[in-house]
Amino acid sequence: MVTVVIDLDKCEGCGDCVDVCPVGVFELDNDNKKANVVDQDECIVCEACVTQCPNEAITVSE
């Protein structure tokens, strides 16, 4: 099982993870201006989100 975690203290809501994820794991929350994991089960562990996050706020583990 894949686990995707966003450190909300580090997340600045830039949306890079939303843009780069090929399977739609993330979305931006308009209320708190942070990214949220909305479909963790779809994660294919490509780790594009991890490499693109400028604040190193995302971790993916199996």
N, C-alpha and C positions, 0 to 999 in steps of 0.2 A: 504494500500500500504506500502510495506517495503522500508525503506531507509537505505542503507549501505554507510557509509562515512569513508574514510581513511584520517587521518591527515598526510599529506605528510611531515610536519616538524618533525614528530615523526617516520615515517616509515623509516626503514633502509634497506628494500628490502631483508629480510631474507628468504621470501618465505613460512613461516609457514602457512599463510592463504591460499595460493595456495594449499599446501599439504593437509591441514585438511578439506577444504571445500568439502562436498560430492556432490555438484551440479555445481561446476565450476564457481562460482561468480567472482573469481579473476584470474589475470594473472600478471606476472612480466613484466615490461617495461624495455627492455634491454637498452634503451637510457638513461633514468634517474635513473635506478636501484631502482625503487620503485614499489610497488604493485598498480594495478589499478582495479577498479570495472568494469567488462566487461559484466556481465549479471545479473544485480540487480533483475530482475523479477523472476529469478530462486531461489532466497534466500528463505529458509524454516525456517528461524529464529532459527536455532539450536544454534547459537552464539558460535560455536566451534572456529571460527576465533577470536572472542573477547577474549576468554579464553586463546588461544594459542599465541596471539601476545605479545611478550616480552616487547614491548614499549607502550602498551595500545593505539595504534594508530587507532583502529577500533571501530566504534560504529554502532549498528544496532537498528533501531526503527521501530515501526509499526504505 
